Amino acid sequence: MKRRHTLIYTIKTGLMVLLFCVSSQAQNDSLPAIPQDSVTYKLKYGLRLGGDLGKLIRSFVDDDYSGFEVVADYRLKNRLYVAGELGVEEKSTITDYLNVTTSGSYLKGGIDYNLYQNWLDMDNMIYSGFRLGASTFSHTRNSFQIYSTDQYWAPQFSSSESEKFSGLTAMWIEIIIGIKAELFNNLYLGLNVQLKGLISETEPTGFENLYIPGFNKTYDTSGIGVGYGYTLSYRIPLYSKNKSN
């Protein structure tokens, strides 16, 4: 009999606990949900224009070089930009047997992708991208000397008669990696490095292209080039979009 009363008491206690839990859950479900805090900030969209400071500085310190480059990009999406560069260069290449001045212009276009996750309303970039480049240029051969294997007996033929080779072209692709930091509102300082691969080129008669505007120095027949840039640019703000974080 005692066991029977104990069992009945246990069942009643369990039912009371179950009813209490169900009632508590029902009360909790009836409470309104508290919304989670979210931070909303503005993404700036517009045309960012600037120049390559490296080329300007080099023009002042290097007597054999002059040039400038205009850089631009436009934000398509949060991290995706369409970008390009337009420039002109003149470079004298002097070796033991050849003195050539190269001058011309170039255009590069492609996209950049921002790999950096900005905090709140920051607008910095650590990016990678690619470009398709094209150049039209000319060489002026200022002087040259024909190399002879018989250095003792045979006279070395040389000429100082200037000759110009015009209408030369080149195309290449390049991979670019760089950073852009916002110094002040809409003002950006950038640094980038480029690895280039030559697709096609036309060469003058009698010697190879030693320098191609936009592509830079050529290395024998490898078709590989490198470059770098220091840029200062300003974004012309056109509109903004909200972004939650």
C-alpha positions, 0 to 999 in steps of 0.5 A: 500500500505504501508503494502504491501511494508513493507511485501515485505521488510521483506521478502527480509530481511529474504531471505538475512539473510537465504542466509548469514547463508547458506553461512557461514555454507558452509564455515565452513563445507569446513574448515579442522577439527582440530584433538584433542590432545591425549596423548600416553604413554607406558604400560610396560609388563614383569615378576615382581618378588619379595619377602615377606619382612614381612615373612623375618622380622618375621623370625628374630624377632620371635623365633617360626617362619621361612619362606620366600615367592617368589611373581610373576605376569605378565601383560596380559592386561592393568589391568589384571595380572596372579599372584602367590606365592611360599613359605616355612614355619616352625612354632612352636605352643605351648599351655597349652597341646600341643607343635607342630612344623609345616613345609612345602611348599605351592603354590598359583596361580590366577589373580589380577585386577587393580582398579586404573586408572593411570595418564599418564605414572604412573604404580601403582596398587590398586587391588583385586584378588583371589588365589587357594592355596595348601600346603604339610606339616608335624607336629612334636609333641614335647610334649603333655599333656592329659587333665583330668576333675578330676584335683585333684585326677587323675594324668595328663598324659604327654609325651615328646616323639617326633612323626612326622606326614608326608604327610599332605595336604591342599587346600584353596581359598582366596580373596586378596586386596592390593596396589603396588606403583612404587618407582623407575623405575620397582621397586615396594613396595606392601601391601596386606591382604588375606581372606582364606577359607579352601576347604580340609585338612588331619589331623594327628591322635590325634589332629587337624591342628593348623597351615598350611603353606600358610594358616596360623593359623586355627581357630577351625572348622571354616575353615577361615584364614587370612593373610597379606604381605609386598612385594618388587618386580622388573619388568623385562621389556620384551616389551611395548605397546602404550596406548592413554589417 
